[in-house]
Every structure is written in C-alpha cells, then in structure tokens.
Amino acid sequence: MLRASSSHHFSPFIFTTPSPLFAILPSLTIHKISPSSLPPKRQPSFDLRITHNLPIYRHNYHTVSSNFNRVPAMAGQSCTIKATAAYSSGSSSERSREILVQHLLVKEDDQKLMLELQKRAAEGEDLSDLAVDYSICPSKEEGGMLGWVRKGQMVPEFEEAAFNAPLNKVVKCKTKFGWHLLQVLSEREESVLEYIQPSELHEKMQNPSFLEEVQLIDVREHDEVAIASLPGFKVLPLRQFGNWAPEITTKFDPQKDTYVLCHHGMRSLQVAQWLQTQGFKRVFNVSGGIHEYAVKVDPSVPTY
C-alpha cells in the first residue's frame, strides 16, 4: 500500500499497522466494466498482499474450566487491529481527522492510461471498478480501498492530495510509485483509545451518574464473571464475538465513553481496539483487568 513505517518494509511499498478495512466495510461487490480501447488488465509484477488475523489470546485460568485455555481470534475479522489507537496525550487537532480513501495506481510512464481512466472516472465510472481492472497496487483486490487513514500514515504527496480533496471527487497525484487517482469517500473524527487504572475506575464508579453516562463492557466468559464481577458491566464474552458483534452499534452508542474489562487486560484491549474500528469515539481499556482491581483496589472481589 502507501503507508509509511519502520515496522514492516516491503519494497517498493511501505506498510504500517494493517488497515482495519475488513472490520469496517461490507464486502465489496465488484462489477466488470465493458471492454474498451484500453489495454487489457495489467497484472502487478509484485504481490504484497498479507493475510492478517487478530492474535489468539492464550491464558491458563488455573481454577477455571480448561475451556478457557484458548480463545479464538475474532471470527470474520481479516486484519490485526493493533497499535492503531490515537492516545489522548499529545494528540493535536490536526491529527484528529480520519478519511476513508480508495485509489488506483498506474506506472509513471502510463500517462495515456492515466488520462483515459481519469476521463472515465469524471464521466461517472466507479473508481473501485477501474481499480480492479487497471490498478497495479495490491489494494485492487479490495476495489482500491485503503481504509480509514490519518495524517502521518501515507507518503507525503499522496497525503497532501487526499487530505485536501473534496469528498467524493476523484483527484490525481503522483508519488514515487506512479500516478494515482484517489477518492475520499468519508471523513470522521479520529477515535481515542486510553488506558484507565483500576483505582481511577473505582473512584469514578462511586459517582452514580457515572454509570448512567458511560457504557461498561466485560468480555470475559460467563464462568469467570460468576467468580468475580463489577456492577454495571454488560457481559459480552469474546468467545461469542460472532453473536454480538453485528449488533454492537445498535446495542451501544458509539458516541458514549466505553470502558472494557477482562481478567488481565489483554482480551479487553483486543475488543477496545475493534470498537474503534466500529466508530466508537472514546474507548477505555481497564489496565490489569479485574485481577488488578481486586488486588490493588477492592480485596472483597475474588481473584482466580
């Protein structure tokens, strides 16, 4: 793709954290376009596609049933959603905007092809259809979708063009990879993921209005919750992700502050990051989970 980072380098493209594209977009319906005077479909000379899966959480619950020894990755999710959070400290208003971008890429010396594709896009052909047939970027497999991006993730020339492009207008830009036609489909305020210490959560929970103003989610299994629980938390077991995930935005308000709890803070982090991709604006992961809450805050809560 076009994302820049030191973490993963695949020449000639540079990737950062995998795009949460598959988690936030429905399956794309690809329509073949009618034949024209354009040359046949160009096949990329490189294959940079990567298969991403959410990490499998493994933990020994000791006294809890061994059924909890292996929690599967979130069903249906095709990408790892980690390190995509925008932490509140040091965040500037300039970086608070995210845009949903699709594009196509052709070689630098394919000027004639670029002009023809630009004309066809201007005449109303869908850019995603054109990307499927003519783009040399691996994103062609998803209709040219790059997903939600924010400043600092893309190469400078592409970023400048994308963040200055009017919504839904197809614009052209050139980078070291070649010529791009890009389209910004939507924009939103960047979501925030924060960590909250159990002591701070405990203090907040002493205020009755807090429980009315926020959303509390416990992603542990019901057997665990039966051993130890906190008031006000709605139980959504991670292992049952496929059952509750499709209705998450109808059962919970993405605009409300949302707190996520588990045993030690690992599963809750997975879900907190996933909630970001679903448009939840402020998500809090309880550090150390209910175990640290019991040890450091309230000894009356059983440990296991």
C-alpha positions, 0 to 999 in steps of 0.5 A, spaced: 500 500 500 502 507 501 503 507 508 509 509 511 513 505 517 519 502 520 515 496 522 514 492 516 518 494 509 516 491 503 519 494 497 517 498 493 511 499 498 511 501 505 506 498 510 504 500 517 499 497 522 494 493 517 488 497 515 482 495 519 478 495 512 475 488 513 472 490 520 469 496 517 466 495 510 461 490 507 464 486 502 465 489 496 461 487 490 465 488 484 462 489 477 466 488 470 466 494 466 465 493 458 471 492 454 474 498 451 480 501 447 484 500 453 489 495 454 487 489 457 488 488 465 495 489 467 497 484 472 502 487 478 509 484 477 509 484 485 504 481 490 504 484 497 498 482 499 498 479 507 493 475 510 492 478 517 488 475 523 487 478 530 492 474 535 489 468 539 489 470 546 492 464 550 491 464 558 491 458 563 485 460 568 488 455 573 481 454 577 477 455 571 474 450 566 480 448 561 475 451 556 478 457 557 485 455 555 484 458 548 480 463 545 479 464 538 481 470 534 475 474 532 471 470 527 470 474 520 475 479 522 481 479 516 486 484 519 490 485 526 487 491 529 493 493 533 497 499 535 492 503 531 489 507 537 490 515 537 492 516 545 489 522 548 496 525 550 499 529 545 494 528 540 493 535 536 487 537 532 490 536 526 491 529 527 484 528 529 481 527 522 480 520 519 478 519 511 476 513 508 480 513 501 480 508 495 485 509 489 488 506 483 495 506 481 498 506 474 506 506 472 509 513 471 510 512 464 502 510 463 500 517 462 495 515 456 492 510 461 492 515 466 488 520 462 483 515 459 481 512 466 481 519 469 476 521 463 472 515 465 472 516 472 469 524 471 464 521 466 461 517 472 465 510 472 466 507 479 473 508 481 473 501 485 471 498 478 477 501 474 481 499 480 480 492 479 481 492 472 487 497 471 490 498 478 497 495 479 497 496 487 495 490 491 489 494 494 485 492 487 483 486 490 479 490 495 476 495 489 482 500 491 480 501 498 485 503 503 481 504 509 480 509 514 487 513 514 490 519 518 495 524 517 502 521 518 500 514 515 501 515 507 507 518 503 507 525 503 504 527 496 499 522 496 497 525 503 497 532 501 492 530 495 487 526 499 487 530 505 485 536 501 480 533 496 473 534 496 469 528 498 467 524 493 471 527 487 476 523 484 483 527 484 490 525 481 497 525 484 503 522 483 508 519 488 514 515 487 510 509 485 506 512 479 500 516 478 494 515 482 487 517 482 484 517 489 477 518 492 475 520 499 469 517 500 468 519 508 471 523 513 470 522 521 473 524 527 479 520 529 477 515 535 481 515 542 483 509 545 486 510 553 488 506 558 484 507 565 487 504 572 483 500 576 483 505 582 481 511 577 475 506 575 473 505 582 473 512 584 469 514 578 464 508 579 462 511 586 459 517 582 452 514 580 451 518 574 457 515 572 454 509 570 448 512 567 453 516 562 458 511 560 457 504 557 461 498 561 463 492 557 466 485 560 468 480 555 470 475 559 466 468 559 460 467 563 464 462 568 469 467 570 464 473 571 460 468 576 467 468 580 468 475 580 464 481 577 463 489 577 456 492 577 454 495 571 458 491 566 454 488 560 457 481 559 459 480 552 464 474 552 469 474 546 468 467 545 461 469 542 464 475 538 460 472 532 453 473 536 454 480 538 458 483 534 453 485 528 449 488 533 454 492 537 452 499 534 445 498 535 446 495 542 451 501 544 452 508 542 458 509 539 458 516 541 458 514 549 465 513 553 466 505 553 470 502 558 472 494 557 474 489 562 477 482 562 481 478 567 488 481 565 487 486 560 489 483 554 482 480 551 479 487 553 484 491 549 483 486 543 475 488 543 477 496 545 481 496 539 475 493 534 470 498 537 474 503 534 474 500 528 466 500 529 466 508 530 466 508 537 469 515 539 472 514 546 474 507 548 477 505 555 481 499 556 481 497 564 489 496 565 490 489 569 483 487 568 479 485 574 485 481 577 488 488 578 482 491 581 481 486 586 488 486 588 490 493 588 483 496 589 477 492 592 480 485 596 472 483 597 472 481 589 475 474 588 481 473 584 482 466 580 
